Amino acid sequence: MILASTIIKEANYLLSTNKTIREAALDLGLSKSELHRHMSGALRKIDFELYLRVKKMFLEHNKNRHIRGGEATRKKYSLG
């Protein structure tokens, strides 16, 4: 069982760095599924206000996802 304090630390890390779930999971040594489960399920029960802040950040990342994808494709196929 994961401790509530660990989940709160993960949430604060996400908010302070503004990283995507994939990036943060890599830094924290978790799978992105596990980190997402912590943020969307457990955090909601532990600290609802913090959960809402994380959720808002996730929604912003989703809005910009197509831009990040385009940049990755451009970088992959660039000739320079």
N, C-alpha and C positions, 0 to 999 in steps of 0.2 A: 504494500500500500504506500503510495506516494504521500509525503507530508504536505500539509497545507502551506507551510512556510516555503517549501521548494517551489510550489506552483506560483506563489506570490512573487518569489524572486524571478522566476521565468517571465512572468507578466511584466514586471518592472524592467527587466532586461529588454524585452520587446519594445516597450514604450520609450525607453531611453535611447535605444539605438535606431528605432524606426526601420528595423530589418524585416524582410519578408519571413514567412514561416520557414521556408526552405533554408534561408541563410541562417536564421536564428537556431534552427534545429541542428544544423551542422556545427555551429559554435558551441551549443550546449551538449552535444553528444547524444542527441535524441533523434528518433525518426520524425519526419514531418507529421505523420499521422498521430504519433503519440503527443507531440507538442500541441497539435490542433485539438486533440481530445482534452488535454489539460486546460487549454484556454476556453474552449466552448462548453465543456461539461463541468469539470470540477471547479474551475474558477467562478463560474456562475453561482455555485452553491456556497463558496467560501467568501467571496467579496464581490457583490453584485455591481458596485460602482466601478471597481477596477475592471471587471468583465466588460462593462459598457464602453470604457475607454479603449480597451483592446479590440472590441468588436468594431468600433468606429474606425480604428486604424486599419483593420482588415478590410473593411469596406472601401477605404481610400485606396488600398493596394489593389483591390479587385478592379476599381475604376481605371487604374493606370496599367493594368496587366498587359493590354494590347500594345502599349508603347514599349514596355520592357521587352516583349517578345520580338517586336520589330527591330529593336536595337541589337538583340542577340543574333537575329538572322543576318542583319547588315554586317555585323562583326565577323560572323562565320564565313560569309561569302565575299568579303572585301579582298581586293587584290593587293593591299598594301601591307 
